[in-house]
Amino acid sequence: MPPVPRLVPCCATLLAASLLAAKAVSAQPASEPGAASSALDEVVVSASRAEQRAFDAPAAVQSIGRETIREAGPGIHLGESLARIPGVVALDRQNWAQDPQLSIRGFGARATFGIRGVRLMVDGIPATMPDGQGQASAIDLAAAERIEVLRGPLAQLYGNAAGGVVQVFSRRGREPGEAGGEVGFGSFGTRRYGLSASGVVGGVSGALDVSRLETDGYRAWSSAERRSAGAVLETTTAAGTRATLVAQDFDQPRALDPGGLTRAQLEADPRQASPASVAQQARKTVAQRQFGLVVEHPVDADRTLTARVHGGQRDVYQALSVPLAAQQSPTSAGGIVDLDRGYGGLGLQWSQRARLAGGALRATVGLEAERMAERRRGFVNNAGVQGALKRDEDNVVQSTDAYGQLAWTSGAFTWTGGVRTSRIAFRVDDAFVVPGNPDDSGRTTYSATNPVAGVTWHASERLNVYANLGRGFETPTFAELAYRSDGGSGPNLGLAASRSTHAELGAKWRPTHAQAIDVALFAARTDDEIVVASNVGGRSTFRNAGRTERRGVEVAWTARLAPAWRAQAAATFLTAEFVDAFGSGADAVAAGNRVPGVPSRRVWAGLGWAPDPVRGPFAGVEVLHTGSIAVDDRNTDAAASSTIASARVGWRHVVGPWRFAASLRIDNLTGANYVGSVIVNEGQRRFFEPSPTRSWFAGASVSRTF
């Protein structure tokens, strides 16, 4: 059953506050025409699959623009910017061999590598594989124009994504054309270089971004090198048909993996690497190339047909820290993973506006099909040297989805409803059959039909109140199916998909033209939660753990205090716990234990100063507080809460067609020692991944318009 009863007291409180706010707002004189169209309201597309103001979107959704992305850090990883969005946690791993631990409302926190439980999209193209695993490392923040995050029940209409959807939109070519470059240097031997160009030629707009990152890393055995190139071409015909071609090349030739530390190692020297990682030369190499084409055709003023196709190739070579002795078993897959993956998909969407029963109706229906095929091989890892073959299999996953969404506005209310039906089929063909290691081929299929319903009350021009209820599901990824938790050979095809019920109540208030306040209360009950069963030497196994519950509140506040001053804050308070006890003996997990990897609270606040948005000085300060994080299901230890302050200063200058900028950012001003992330259920108790003490990054850029 939905966890609605536990929301009732909080919902009543919020609704009462909303009514009082509506009354206060309606009493204000209507002397500010267009106030509800404040520049503080971002344009978003996630909630309705069509452009609308965030204020009007019937869900918890926020976006951050290009300038904010650049202010948030050197543009190295997605987590720099996402701290500004409530409900989102992107933990700082300081490990370039692994993606950031990204979770939304506590979903995705179990991921030890890659991103699960959160749907990633770039320019309308899925960056999440059909099995639900995504990689954020290939997202080039230098090219990002906007990042948008949708949380809650409506995210279920995007498919295999329990927590939410993160969409990245790349910048487009515009007139006048522009070309430029940037360079940056920082602590721990960090160097970043970038070149960019954009413009319009012959009716075709284009943008090209190339970047390179090198770092020695904060910890021992954590150096890395990355190169990325991305291009976007877009054209619009006389009939209004718009075609967008997106291409990207990502290359990570070197990323050493320092692994996690035990409590004793952390307290002795947080900059050290795990001895097992160094002994086994743990590291990762990645090469990824992909393209996508999106065509949007307006049939008439009220009907639009959109089609997309995408494809790509991702090759991974990873040496794990699995001890050599543990690799000798006939059923062991070794300590080196060699993965060649091809993927692609297509989608078709029809959108239409109409009048129905005196109200405005917007309808969207669509079909999607995706496929991923990979060759997975495992080898013995002998102190970093590849040894005998231990695994050889072909994996295929295919998904087919159909969805529909309706939004009907009549009077002061908008009623939203939708449904998505999904079928995801996995197949494993085992080519490594030897004595002691039998044929482990197999297949399994997951399917679900998930409805969503909601209502938005447009209380006034400055206040919207919404409520949503929906079902969702999340399949295991191939990474979670790769190894059985009982130690046997072959994939873990008995792992069930988790199924969840989500409830949400929110309010969006614009008390003045220069201030925005968003509040959301949420709860989610999940059956067959997928949790880490063991995590040893960088290899994770998974199991189902019965029911879990997540409930909390999110608050976002943005204000322009004066022409030169802007303030922002984002707060999340979240309780995520196991409802059912599971396991036995020393492995027993009690009901009421915290779900590991999920901070109990996350609060970010920032103040920025810029007298002129184009030239002259600018500065800002930020504070991020993160609550304690349990490290395992049994809650035997936890990373302590932390409060980290940062500051930035810079200068912009314009001379004719030339633009110059320079900036300096200092993170962790107080030099505090803290744990940035944890490795959930690590079998050797190497849970902790420490973050840097005081660090800095300085950058400069120059560009010219044509």
Secondary structure, DSSP 8 states (H G I E B T S, - for coil): --SGGGGHHHHHHHHHHHHHHHHHHHTS---STTGGG-TTS-EE-TTTSS-EETTT-SSEEEEEEHHHHHHTSSS-STHHHHTTSTTEEEE----TTS--EEEETTBTTT-SSSB-SEEEEETTEE-B-TTS-B-STT--GGGEEEEEEEESGGGGGGSS-SSEEEEEEE----SS-EEEEEEEEEGGGEEEEEEEEEEEETTEEEEEEEEEEEE--SSTT--EEEEEEEEEEEEE-TT--EEEEEEEEEEEEEEB----B-HHHHHH-TT---HHHHHTT-EEEEEEEEEEEEEEEESSSSEEEEEEEEEEEEEEEEE----TGGG-STT---SEEEEEEEEEEEEEEEEEEEEETTEEEEEEEEEEEEEEEEEEEEEEEETTEEEEEEEEEEEEEEEEEEEEEEEEEETTEEEEEEEEEEEEEEEEEE---BTTB----EEEEEEEEEEEEEEEEEEETTEEEEEEEEEEEE---HHHHSS-TTS-SS--TT---EEEEEEEEEEEEEEETTEEEEEEEEEEEEES-EEEEEEETTEEEEEE---EEEEEEEEEEEEEEETTEEEEEEEEEEEEEESS-B--GGG-B-TT-B-TT--SEEEEEEEEE-S-SSSEEEEEEEEEEE--EE-STT---EE--EEEEEEEEEEEEEETTEEEEEEEEEE-TT---EEEEE-TTBTTS--EEEE-SSEEEEEEEEEEE-
